[in-house]
Amino acid sequence: MTADRTPARTSTPASWGTPEHPADDGSTATGDVLPLWEATRTWFAISLQTFGGPAGQIAVMQRVLVEEKRWVGQRRFLFALSYCTLLPGPEAQQLATYIGWLLNGVKGALVAGTLFVLPGLVALLALSGLYVGYGDTGLVQALFLGLAPAVIAIVVQAVIRVSRRGLTHPVLVGLAVASFVALTVVGVPFPAVVLGAGVLGWLLGRRLPGLTRPKAAAGDDGPPPLISDDALHSQRPSGRRALVTLVVGLVAWAAPVAAAAVLFGRSSVFVDQGLFFSGAALVTFGGAYAVLAHVAQQAVQVYGWLLPGEMVRGLALAETTPGPLIMVVQFVAFLGAYRNPGSLDPWVAAVLASLLTTWVTFVPCFLFILLGAPYVERLRHNQALTSALTGITAAVVGVIANLALFFALHTLFARTRVVDAGPLGFEVPVIGSLQVAALGITVLAFVLLFLARWSALRTLGVCALAGVVVHLVGTLV
């Protein structure tokens, strides 16, 4: 006879509080919602699929964590996403860190956030070395020729999925469309769009009480999620814990730069890069695109780390590797240190600079989540905040759609031009520069994802193979 057992991870653990029965003591460490090894395995699988910038990455987490694993409820996922959108830095990586914290506390946050970055770090480190060593990444670019079009389909899938679940009221649909137009046509800065959406959400929430009420079965079909939308995290806000987290985080952030100053001197490339990219990490509101122009200008004209045009090549590599797009700063640091190694071997200097820059770029992301998450969790049932974040969620749909359009323009067409019409300015493709091979692989990706219902990872693999085949045929013709 076999005992009838319910898996431990199908019910909410005792370490979680509820609005009716909150946890008694938030000052003690909370138990894991599910085994850390199981979460680690899933985060590693997710990390291998994080192509396509934040839109594709959010889509992967939506599918795996909300729809397949049922670890997080839909409203909880969107609430966390809205909070992360307000922070400087890559919102998708911070979202992974936040959900990792929900599942396994600080350990889970560190595991989820680190694994989210690790594959991209390794891939871009290898590609940077290949670029410096050979200057010709023909076969690698052929591989990515197939990946980039596939990402378009993944991003479109993200727009559809997030809009179905986040746009639960006609007013929110209008807000998403307005955000898309503001970003794409009017050129309103991303922070202004998010701030405006939050204010409008707050104002509309006071007049439309149903604005934040989810539709019946709005993307939450299936068994109840492991972490329900209404449960409160048992870790209560604590000034003492926040102070300890802040001190430890700041020391961890600054220590490598200080060590570089002691070992190599204040004027070394390592210190320059550590300080510059530490500052850049604090102003990346609106994602990587918002700060890359500043990074490119400083890296080329002020520091001389890159040659004109190399930033675009680095961005192309970062676009087609897993992980946050801001990882392009690793390419910048690699080339800068290779060309200014000081007393070190150029290759050693390049690797050290790459790792240092990655460190100072992402440590603040962990700090923002570990400091803010306990406080934000306690405010989830605050109607004013919920309304504001609902407005921001609608704006996020417009932001993802804007990224999808940007990515499609620059993947399917070799050239674009900007149309100026008074206060309006928008980018349009040069039709004659259509890249037929990219279009064909894009169609293939749409068929595999939407009709054959293949997984994103499987689709990426087939499209990458298609890119290599196209490249080989082109070299033989």
LODOBA-759399 format. One record per residue (C-alpha): residue number from 1; residue in three letters; x, y, z. Coordinates in Angstrom, 3 decimals. Each point is the difference from the previous one (the first is absolute). Layout:
BEGIN
ATOM   bagu   kolti          u          v          w
ATOM    NUM     ALA          X          Y          Z
...
***
This chain:
BEGIN
ATOM   bagu   kolti          u          v          w
ATOM      1     MET      0.000      0.000      0.000
ATOM      2     THR      1.330      3.427     -0.935
ATOM      3     ALA     -0.532      2.900      2.324
ATOM      4     ASP     -1.828      2.963     -1.467
ATOM      5     ARG      2.356      2.920      0.410
ATOM      6     THR     -0.394      3.562     -1.144
ATOM      7     PRO      3.283      1.588     -1.139
ATOM      8     ALA      1.230      2.541      2.505
ATOM      9     ARG      0.254      2.701     -2.634
ATOM     10     THR     -3.685     -0.084     -0.890
ATOM     11     SER     -1.085      1.761      3.169
ATOM     12     THR      0.989      3.267      1.578
ATOM     13     PRO      2.617     -0.680      2.686
ATOM     14     ALA     -0.377      1.039      3.598
ATOM     15     SER      2.697      2.621     -0.409
ATOM     16     TRP     -2.392      2.052     -2.073
ATOM     17     GLY     -2.507      2.338      1.528
ATOM     18     THR     -3.425      0.908     -1.287
ATOM     19     PRO     -2.049      3.151      0.487
ATOM     20     GLU     -2.028     -1.883      2.605
ATOM     21     HIS      2.912     -1.820      1.621
ATOM     22     PRO      3.189      1.981     -0.454
ATOM     23     ALA      3.325     -1.482      0.991
ATOM     24     ASP      0.891      0.598      3.601
ATOM     25     ASP      3.589      1.114     -0.357
ATOM     26     GLY      1.429      1.456     -3.168
ATOM     27     SER      3.386      0.525      1.592
ATOM     28     THR      0.996     -3.646     -0.250
ATOM     29     ALA      1.056     -1.829     -3.131
ATOM     30     THR     -2.898     -1.447     -1.935
ATOM     31     GLY     -0.193     -3.569     -1.259
ATOM     32     ASP      0.272     -0.798     -3.684
ATOM     33     VAL     -3.293     -0.190     -1.858
ATOM     34     LEU      1.488     -2.849     -2.019
ATOM     35     PRO      3.388     -1.762      0.056
ATOM     36     LEU      2.811      2.308     -1.051
ATOM     37     TRP      1.471     -2.649     -2.288
ATOM     38     GLU     -3.274     -0.201     -1.932
ATOM     39     ALA     -0.185      3.769     -0.345
ATOM     40     THR      3.673      0.107     -1.046
ATOM     41     ARG     -0.583     -2.563     -2.729
ATOM     42     THR     -2.933      2.012     -1.351
ATOM     43     TRP      1.861      3.324      0.149
ATOM     44     PHE      2.876     -1.566     -1.915
ATOM     45     ALA     -2.404     -1.265     -2.680
ATOM     46     ILE     -1.554      3.469     -0.229
ATOM     47     SER      3.430      1.631     -0.266
ATOM     48     LEU      0.739     -1.961     -3.184
ATOM     49     GLN     -3.126      1.429     -1.655
ATOM     50     THR      0.417      3.691      0.853
ATOM     51     PHE      0.532      1.247     -3.543
ATOM     52     GLY     -1.709      3.055     -1.421
ATOM     53     GLY      0.487      2.628      2.672
ATOM     54     PRO     -2.507      0.654      2.797
ATOM     55     ALA     -3.064     -0.810     -2.096
ATOM     56     GLY      1.180     -3.509     -0.843
ATOM     57     GLN      1.332     -0.550      3.515
ATOM     58     ILE     -3.264      1.033      1.651
ATOM     59     ALA     -1.832     -2.282     -2.421
ATOM     60     VAL      2.152     -2.958      1.033
ATOM     61     MET     -0.614      0.610      3.713
ATOM     62     GLN     -3.710      0.530     -0.627
ATOM     63     ARG     -0.253     -3.337     -1.777
ATOM     64     VAL      2.130     -2.041      2.401
ATOM     65     LEU     -0.790      1.506      3.411
ATOM     66     VAL     -3.640      1.034     -0.445
ATOM     67     GLU     -1.434     -2.354     -2.618
ATOM     68     GLU      2.011     -3.215      0.226
ATOM     69     LYS      1.412     -0.271      3.532
ATOM     70     ARG     -2.814      2.003      1.660
ATOM     71     TRP      2.475      1.296      2.559
ATOM     72     VAL     -1.274      3.583     -0.147
ATOM     73     GLY     -3.446      1.459     -0.625
ATOM     74     GLN     -0.552      2.278     -2.974
ATOM     75     ARG     -0.794      3.124      2.009
ATOM     76     ARG      3.004     -0.621      2.241
ATOM     77     PHE      2.219     -0.310     -3.073
ATOM     78     LEU     -1.298      3.242     -1.528
ATOM     79     PHE      0.260      1.851      3.307
ATOM     80     ALA      3.664     -1.004      0.328
ATOM     81     LEU      0.624      0.945     -3.637
ATOM     82     SER     -1.513      3.440      0.526
ATOM     83     TYR      2.228      0.617      3.029
ATOM     84     CYS      3.113     -1.121     -1.869
ATOM     85     THR     -0.886      2.277     -2.906
ATOM     86     LEU      0.350      2.982      2.338
ATOM     87     LEU      3.583     -0.912      0.924
ATOM     88     PRO      3.212      0.840     -1.838
ATOM     89     GLY      1.557     -3.025     -1.613
ATOM     90     PRO     -1.294     -2.977     -2.036
ATOM     91     GLU     -3.575     -0.603      1.143
ATOM     92     ALA     -0.108     -3.641     -1.151
ATOM     93     GLN      3.042     -0.943      2.089
ATOM     94     GLN     -1.465      1.842      2.971
ATOM     95     LEU     -3.320     -1.770     -0.516
ATOM     96     ALA      1.810     -3.352      0.139
ATOM     97     THR      1.760      1.139      3.184
ATOM     98     TYR     -3.311      1.100      1.550
ATOM     99     ILE     -1.762     -3.296     -0.756
ATOM    100     GLY      3.056     -1.930      1.169
ATOM    101     TRP     -0.301      1.917      3.299
ATOM    102     LEU     -3.703     -0.887      0.230
ATOM    103     LEU      0.781     -3.684     -0.484
ATOM    104     ASN      3.189     -0.463      2.017
ATOM    105     GLY      0.856      3.242      1.794
ATOM    106     VAL      3.429      1.604     -0.387
ATOM    107     LYS      1.551     -3.251     -1.248
ATOM    108     GLY     -2.635     -0.272     -2.679
ATOM    109     ALA      0.481      3.635     -1.037
ATOM    110     LEU      3.751     -0.471     -0.397
ATOM    111     VAL     -0.413     -3.256     -1.925
ATOM    112     ALA     -2.700      1.304     -2.345
ATOM    113     GLY      1.692      3.330     -0.686
ATOM    114     THR      3.446     -1.541     -0.513
ATOM    115     LEU     -1.155     -2.798     -2.288
ATOM    116     PHE     -1.956      2.529     -2.041
ATOM    117     VAL      3.269      1.765     -0.841
ATOM    118     LEU      2.472     -2.915     -0.105
ATOM    119     PRO     -0.634     -1.517     -3.486
ATOM    120     GLY      0.140      3.436     -1.626
ATOM    121     LEU      3.188      0.852      1.886
ATOM    122     VAL      1.725     -3.175     -1.208
ATOM    123     ALA     -1.308      0.321     -3.571
ATOM    124     LEU      0.901      3.665     -0.399
ATOM    125     LEU      3.400     -0.547      1.604
ATOM    126     ALA      0.737     -2.677     -2.592
ATOM    127     LEU     -1.316      2.124     -2.869
ATOM    128     SER      1.993      3.027      1.158
ATOM    129     GLY      3.149     -2.129      0.005
ATOM    130     LEU     -0.856     -1.329     -3.443
ATOM    131     TYR     -0.546      3.543     -1.266
ATOM    132     VAL      3.302      1.246      1.396
ATOM    133     GLY      1.984     -3.066     -1.019
ATOM    134     TYR     -1.273     -0.468     -3.538
ATOM    135     GLY     -2.064      3.046     -0.912
ATOM    136     ASP     -2.246     -2.264     -2.084
ATOM    137     THR     -2.951     -1.731      1.605
ATOM    138     GLY     -1.546     -1.176     -3.263
ATOM    139     LEU     -1.164     -3.422      1.167
ATOM    140     VAL     -1.132      1.340      3.371
ATOM    141     GLN     -1.906      2.811     -1.681
ATOM    142     ALA     -1.571     -2.613     -2.258
ATOM    143     LEU     -1.244     -1.789      3.087
ATOM    144     PHE     -1.472      3.234      1.280
ATOM    145     LEU     -1.478      0.780     -3.426
ATOM    146     GLY     -2.589     -2.622      0.888
ATOM    147     LEU     -0.392      0.961      3.643
ATOM    148     ALA     -0.878      3.660     -0.531
ATOM    149     PRO     -3.073     -0.634     -2.193
ATOM    150     ALA     -1.207     -2.673      2.419
ATOM    151     VAL      0.155      2.570      2.783
ATOM    152     ILE     -2.536      2.153     -1.889
ATOM    153     ALA     -2.568     -2.785      0.281
ATOM    154     ILE      0.808     -0.514      3.686
ATOM    155     VAL     -0.441      3.708      0.724
ATOM    156     VAL     -3.333      0.113     -1.843
ATOM    157     GLN     -1.097     -2.987      2.049
ATOM    158     ALA      0.970      1.951      3.122
ATOM    159     VAL     -2.105      2.990     -1.059
ATOM    160     ILE     -3.028     -2.239     -0.525
ATOM    161     ARG      0.392     -1.898      3.253
ATOM    162     VAL      0.701      2.972      2.241
ATOM    163     SER     -2.794      2.073     -1.576
ATOM    164     ARG     -2.534     -2.778      0.538
ATOM    165     ARG      0.811     -0.104      3.665
ATOM    166     GLY      0.874      3.587      0.782
ATOM    167     LEU     -2.590      1.902     -2.056
ATOM    168     THR     -3.105     -1.034      1.916
ATOM    169     HIS     -1.947      3.220     -0.612
ATOM    170     PRO     -0.643      2.052     -3.168
ATOM    171     VAL      1.637      3.017      1.648
ATOM    172     LEU      3.199     -2.010      0.450
ATOM    173     VAL     -0.051     -0.966     -3.679
ATOM    174     GLY     -0.167      3.690     -0.862
ATOM    175     LEU      2.854      0.746      2.392
ATOM    176     ALA      2.156     -2.703     -1.612
ATOM    177     VAL     -0.682      1.382     -3.484
ATOM    178     ALA      0.735      3.545      1.180
ATOM    179     SER      3.296     -1.145      1.513
ATOM    180     PHE      0.987     -1.723     -3.235
ATOM    181     VAL     -0.800      3.115     -2.055
ATOM    182     ALA      1.799      2.275      2.468
ATOM    183     LEU      3.156     -2.097     -0.217
ATOM    184     THR     -0.076     -0.846     -3.701
ATOM    185     VAL     -1.390      3.095     -1.672
ATOM    186     VAL      0.350      2.917      2.412
ATOM    187     GLY      3.338     -1.049      1.491
ATOM    188     VAL     -1.004      0.521      3.633
ATOM    189     PRO      2.781     -1.256      2.334
ATOM    190     PHE     -0.702     -3.348      1.632
ATOM    191     PRO      0.090      1.315      3.613
ATOM    192     ALA     -2.606      2.630     -0.887
ATOM    193     VAL     -2.266     -2.651     -1.537
ATOM    194     VAL      0.244     -2.214      3.087
ATOM    195     LEU     -0.516      2.901      2.401
ATOM    196     GLY     -2.983      1.272     -1.988
ATOM    197     ALA     -1.543     -3.472     -0.141
ATOM    198     GLY      0.390     -0.370      3.764
ATOM    199     VAL     -1.663      3.353      0.680
ATOM    200     LEU     -2.843     -0.751     -2.414
ATOM    201     GLY     -0.465     -3.444      1.520
ATOM    202     TRP     -0.243      1.548      3.453
ATOM    203     LEU     -2.518      2.642     -1.129
ATOM    204     LEU     -2.109     -2.458     -2.006
ATOM    205     GLY      0.042     -2.525      2.830
ATOM    206     ARG     -1.789      2.519      2.224
ATOM    207     ARG     -2.817      0.413     -2.550
ATOM    208     LEU     -0.104     -3.545     -1.370
ATOM    209     PRO      0.107     -2.470      2.903
ATOM    210     GLY     -0.093     -2.921     -2.437
ATOM    211     LEU      3.223      1.088     -1.711
ATOM    212     THR      2.193     -2.270      2.103
ATOM    213     ARG     -2.457     -2.884      0.163
ATOM    214     PRO      1.210     -2.894     -2.164
ATOM    215     LYS     -2.282     -1.598     -2.550
ATOM    216     ALA     -1.315     -3.430      0.749
ATOM    217     ALA      2.617     -2.538     -1.057
ATOM    218     ALA      2.237      2.740     -1.339
ATOM    219     GLY      2.973     -2.217     -0.663
ATOM    220     ASP     -0.257     -1.946      3.253
ATOM    221     ASP     -1.601     -3.151     -1.366
ATOM    222     GLY      1.111     -3.205      1.646
ATOM    223     PRO      0.804     -0.961      3.595
ATOM    224     PRO      0.545      2.711      2.628
ATOM    225     PRO      3.514      1.447     -0.096
ATOM    226     LEU      2.520     -0.973      2.638
ATOM    227     ILE      0.209      3.648      1.086
ATOM    228     SER     -3.486      1.428     -0.156
ATOM    229     ASP     -0.752      3.546     -1.034
ATOM    230     ASP     -1.317      0.882      3.459
ATOM    231     ALA      2.583     -1.585      2.310
ATOM    232     LEU      2.414      2.349      1.750
ATOM    233     HIS      3.673     -0.864      0.235
ATOM    234     SER      0.907     -0.810      3.580
ATOM    235     GLN      3.086      2.218      0.003
ATOM    236     ARG     -1.180      3.245      1.531
ATOM    237     PRO      1.836      3.264     -0.739
ATOM    238     SER      2.788      0.524      2.510
ATOM    239     GLY      2.182      3.085      0.317
ATOM    240     ARG      2.825     -2.069      1.486
ATOM    241     ARG     -0.106     -2.540     -2.828
ATOM    242     ALA     -0.165      2.765     -2.593
ATOM    243     LEU      3.051      1.698      1.505
ATOM    244     VAL      1.991     -3.253      0.027
ATOM    245     THR     -1.029     -0.708     -3.609
ATOM    246     LEU      0.981      3.505     -1.064
ATOM    247     VAL      3.426     -0.126      1.667
ATOM    248     VAL      0.831     -3.473     -1.306
ATOM    249     GLY     -1.193      0.939     -3.481
ATOM    250     LEU      1.987      3.228     -0.147
ATOM    251     VAL      3.165     -1.700      1.234
ATOM    252     ALA     -0.409     -2.812     -2.535
ATOM    253     TRP     -0.599      2.561     -2.734
ATOM    254     ALA      3.001      2.182      0.800
ATOM    255     ALA      2.545     -2.615      1.128
ATOM    256     PRO      1.200     -1.164     -3.470
ATOM    257     VAL      0.495      3.595     -1.185
ATOM    258     ALA      1.917      0.872      3.165
ATOM    259     ALA      2.130     -3.132     -0.415
ATOM    260     ALA      0.751      0.980     -3.607
ATOM    261     ALA      1.099      3.468      1.144
ATOM    262     VAL      2.389     -1.555      2.538
ATOM    263     LEU      1.394     -2.640     -2.364
ATOM    264     PHE      0.206      1.923     -3.269
ATOM    265     GLY     -0.183      3.688      0.948
ATOM    266     ARG     -2.719      2.617     -0.093
ATOM    267     SER      0.656      0.811     -3.654
ATOM    268     SER     -0.385     -3.600     -1.194
ATOM    269     VAL     -2.657     -0.983     -2.511
ATOM    270     PHE     -1.608     -2.253      2.628
ATOM    271     VAL     -0.744      2.883      2.357
ATOM    272     ASP     -1.227      2.211     -2.839
ATOM    273     GLN     -2.336     -2.702     -1.207
ATOM    274     GLY     -1.129     -0.968      3.496
ATOM    275     LEU     -0.964      3.571      0.867
ATOM    276     PHE     -1.539      0.796     -3.380
ATOM    277     PHE     -2.163     -3.107     -0.212
ATOM    278     SER     -0.999      0.279      3.672
ATOM    279     GLY     -1.465      3.383     -0.846
ATOM    280     ALA     -1.623     -1.316     -3.165
ATOM    281     ALA     -1.711     -2.749      2.030
ATOM    282     LEU     -1.859      2.662      1.973
ATOM    283     VAL     -1.393      1.878     -2.995
ATOM    284     THR     -1.192     -2.844     -2.255
ATOM    285     PHE     -3.664      0.912      0.361
ATOM    286     GLY     -1.926     -1.264     -2.981
ATOM    287     GLY      2.250     -2.937     -0.708
ATOM    288     ALA      3.310     -0.250     -1.784
ATOM    289     TYR     -0.940      2.061     -3.052
ATOM    290     ALA     -0.504      3.067      2.178
ATOM    291     VAL      3.631      0.019      1.161
ATOM    292     LEU      1.904     -1.582     -2.892
ATOM    293     ALA      0.342      3.270     -1.900
ATOM    294     HIS      1.716      1.535      3.028
ATOM    295     VAL      2.236     -3.060      0.443
ATOM    296     ALA      0.965      0.025     -3.679
ATOM    297     GLN      0.840      3.705      0.028
ATOM    298     GLN      2.164     -0.246      3.112
ATOM    299     ALA      1.693     -3.268     -1.010
ATOM    300     VAL      0.960      1.296     -3.455
ATOM    301     GLN      0.603      3.724      0.414
ATOM    302     VAL      1.091      0.377      3.631
ATOM    303     TYR      1.735     -3.226      1.017
ATOM    304     GLY      0.968     -1.393     -3.402
ATOM    305     TRP     -0.974     -3.540      0.942
ATOM    306     LEU     -1.764     -0.607     -3.325
ATOM    307     LEU      0.391      1.062     -3.617
ATOM    308     PRO     -2.923      1.715     -1.743
ATOM    309     GLY     -2.467     -2.635     -1.150
ATOM    310     GLU      1.136     -2.673      2.441
ATOM    311     MET     -2.816      0.785      2.411
ATOM    312     VAL     -2.463     -1.112     -2.665
ATOM    313     ARG      1.871     -3.286     -0.443
ATOM    314     GLY     -0.012     -0.577      3.737
ATOM    315     LEU     -3.705      0.766      0.147
ATOM    316     ALA     -0.639     -2.520     -2.786
ATOM    317     LEU      1.815     -2.665      1.998
ATOM    318     ALA     -1.868      0.903      3.202
ATOM    319     GLU     -3.351     -0.024     -1.815
ATOM    320     THR      0.505     -3.611     -0.996
ATOM    321     THR      1.382     -1.452      3.219
ATOM    322     PRO     -2.098     -1.015      3.005
ATOM    323     GLY     -0.370      2.404      2.904
ATOM    324     PRO     -0.568      3.747      0.375
ATOM    325     LEU      0.945      2.263     -2.884
ATOM    326     ILE      1.990      2.194      2.398
ATOM    327     MET      2.599     -2.781     -0.138
ATOM    328     VAL      1.408      1.913     -2.969
ATOM    329     VAL      1.995      1.954      2.593
ATOM    330     GLN      2.021     -3.187      0.464
ATOM    331     PHE      1.068      0.213     -3.660
ATOM    332     VAL      0.958      3.652      0.488
ATOM    333     ALA      2.073     -0.829      3.084
ATOM    334     PHE      1.674     -2.979     -1.705
ATOM    335     LEU      1.199      2.051     -2.962
ATOM    336     GLY      0.984      2.984      2.134
ATOM    337     ALA      2.186     -2.035      2.343
ATOM    338     TYR      1.483     -2.093     -2.812
ATOM    339     ARG      1.227      3.219     -1.629
ATOM    340     ASN      1.084      1.606      3.281
ATOM    341     PRO      1.268     -2.938      2.095
ATOM    342     GLY      2.590      1.859      2.048
ATOM    343     SER      2.499     -2.461      1.444
ATOM    344     LEU     -2.227     -3.037     -0.599
ATOM    345     ASP     -0.253     -2.346     -2.924
ATOM    346     PRO     -2.692      1.445     -2.328
ATOM    347     TRP     -2.162     -3.128      0.179
ATOM    348     VAL      0.179     -0.141      3.793
ATOM    349     ALA     -0.843      3.696      0.233
ATOM    350     ALA     -2.942     -0.414     -2.378
ATOM    351     VAL     -1.535     -2.873      1.982
ATOM    352     LEU      0.494      1.766      3.345
ATOM    353     ALA     -1.566      3.216     -1.317
ATOM    354     SER     -2.915     -1.928     -1.469
ATOM    355     LEU     -0.740     -1.714      3.313
ATOM    356     LEU      0.465      3.205      2.020
ATOM    357     THR     -2.387      1.930     -2.231
ATOM    358     THR     -2.617     -2.740      0.188
ATOM    359     TRP      0.317      0.020      3.799
ATOM    360     VAL     -0.487      3.751      0.480
ATOM    361     THR     -2.868     -0.001     -2.510
ATOM    362     PHE     -2.087     -2.695      1.685
ATOM    363     VAL      0.727      0.253      3.741
ATOM    364     PRO     -2.340      3.042      0.242
ATOM    365     CYS     -2.784     -2.099     -1.562
ATOM    366     PHE      0.160     -2.491      2.869
ATOM    367     LEU      0.207      2.840      2.492
ATOM    368     PHE     -3.138      1.725     -1.305
ATOM    369     ILE     -2.034     -3.206      0.262
ATOM    370     LEU      1.257     -1.208      3.382
ATOM    371     LEU     -0.513      3.472      1.479
ATOM    372     GLY     -3.331      0.819     -1.569
ATOM    373     ALA     -1.861     -3.285     -0.387
ATOM    374     PRO     -1.041     -0.414      3.685
ATOM    375     TYR     -1.476      3.520      0.010
ATOM    376     VAL     -1.692     -0.322     -3.392
ATOM    377     GLU     -1.535     -3.323      1.034
ATOM    378     ARG     -1.763      1.650      2.953
ATOM    379     LEU     -1.437      2.648     -2.293
ATOM    380     ARG     -1.531     -2.417     -2.504
ATOM    381     HIS     -3.476      0.433      1.506
ATOM    382     ASN      0.287      3.781      0.039
ATOM    383     GLN     -2.599      1.106     -2.543
ATOM    384     ALA      1.841      3.173     -1.053
ATOM    385     LEU      3.275     -1.845     -0.653
ATOM    386     THR     -1.790     -2.871     -1.735
ATOM    387     SER     -1.771      2.430     -2.323
ATOM    388     ALA      3.259      1.784     -0.819
ATOM    389     LEU      1.803     -3.270     -0.724
ATOM    390     THR     -2.953     -1.187     -2.103
ATOM    391     GLY      0.496      3.089     -2.169
ATOM    392     ILE      3.704     -0.764     -0.226
ATOM    393     THR     -0.754     -3.598     -1.000
ATOM    394     ALA     -2.099      1.314     -2.890
ATOM    395     ALA      2.886      2.260     -1.017
ATOM    396     VAL      2.344     -2.997      0.094
ATOM    397     VAL     -2.115     -1.647     -2.709
ATOM    398     GLY      0.564      3.073     -2.163
ATOM    399     VAL      3.725     -0.074      0.818
ATOM    400     ILE      0.312     -3.661     -1.036
ATOM    401     ALA     -1.893      0.718     -3.210
ATOM    402     ASN      2.382      2.893     -0.671
ATOM    403     LEU      2.988     -2.302      0.522
ATOM    404     ALA     -1.574     -2.578     -2.318
ATOM    405     LEU     -0.330      2.619     -2.735
ATOM    406     PHE      3.563      1.247      0.546
ATOM    407     PHE      1.400     -3.511     -0.136
ATOM    408     ALA     -2.001     -0.893     -3.123
ATOM    409     LEU      1.133      3.150     -1.834
ATOM    410     HIS      3.673     -0.618      0.710
ATOM    411     THR     -0.136     -3.743     -0.654
ATOM    412     LEU     -2.055     -0.097     -3.196
ATOM    413     PHE      1.488      3.093     -1.625
ATOM    414     ALA      3.629      0.962     -0.514
ATOM    415     ARG     -0.839      3.730      0.032
ATOM    416     THR     -2.620      2.230      1.586
ATOM    417     ARG     -0.708      3.723     -0.110
ATOM    418     VAL     -1.619      2.462      2.371
ATOM    419     VAL     -3.090      1.910     -1.131
ATOM    420     ASP     -0.412      3.432      1.601
ATOM    421     ALA     -3.483      1.521     -0.078
ATOM    422     GLY     -0.026      2.965      2.328
ATOM    423     PRO     -0.099     -1.264      3.575
ATOM    424     LEU     -0.162     -3.575     -1.250
ATOM    425     GLY      2.978     -2.096     -0.959
ATOM    426     PHE      0.040     -3.701     -0.712
ATOM    427     GLU      2.185     -2.599     -1.646
ATOM    428     VAL     -1.068     -1.719     -3.202
ATOM    429     PRO      1.758     -2.695     -2.022
ATOM    430     VAL      1.686      0.506     -3.338
ATOM    431     ILE     -2.054     -2.539     -1.948
ATOM    432     GLY      2.771     -0.748     -2.462
ATOM    433     SER      2.223     -1.184      2.867
ATOM    434     LEU     -2.333     -2.861      0.968
ATOM    435     GLN      2.038     -3.063      0.971
ATOM    436     VAL     -1.852     -2.887     -1.597
ATOM    437     ALA      1.793     -2.705      1.978
ATOM    438     ALA     -0.886      1.656      3.307
ATOM    439     LEU     -3.626      0.347     -1.108
ATOM    440     GLY     -0.165     -3.666     -0.935
ATOM    441     ILE      1.425     -1.124      3.346
ATOM    442     THR     -2.422      2.348      1.798
ATOM    443     VAL     -2.940     -1.653     -1.773
ATOM    444     LEU      1.410     -3.393      0.960
ATOM    445     ALA      0.224      1.085      3.648
ATOM    446     PHE     -3.611      1.223      0.008
ATOM    447     VAL     -1.179     -3.306     -1.476
ATOM    448     LEU      1.922     -2.043      2.567
ATOM    449     LEU     -1.087      2.108      2.987
ATOM    450     PHE     -3.629      0.775     -0.822
ATOM    451     LEU     -1.141     -2.857     -2.248
ATOM    452     ALA      2.207     -2.930      0.990
ATOM    453     ARG      0.099      1.333      3.596
ATOM    454     TRP      3.668     -0.829      0.423
ATOM    455     SER      1.921      1.220      3.023
ATOM    456     ALA      2.073      3.160     -0.301
ATOM    457     LEU      3.261     -1.894      0.538
ATOM    458     ARG     -0.806     -2.584     -2.675
ATOM    459     THR     -1.019      2.760     -2.410
ATOM    460     LEU      3.224      1.898      0.657
ATOM    461     GLY      2.033     -3.130     -0.716
ATOM    462     VAL     -1.682     -0.690     -3.349
ATOM    463     CYS      0.243      3.652     -1.067
ATOM    464     ALA      3.690      0.144      0.969
ATOM    465     LEU      0.602     -3.057     -2.174
ATOM    466     ALA     -1.920      1.685     -2.817
ATOM    467     GLY      2.271      3.036      0.327
ATOM    468     VAL      3.097     -2.160     -0.373
ATOM    469     VAL     -1.473     -1.716     -3.066
ATOM    470     VAL     -0.803      3.376     -1.618
ATOM    471     HIS      3.557      1.175      0.687
ATOM    472     LEU      1.564     -3.126     -1.487
ATOM    473     VAL     -2.188      0.171     -3.101
ATOM    474     GLY      0.940      3.671     -0.411
ATOM    475     THR      3.716     -0.787      0.118
ATOM    476     LEU     -0.356     -2.770     -2.596
ATOM    477     VAL     -2.096      1.953     -2.494
***
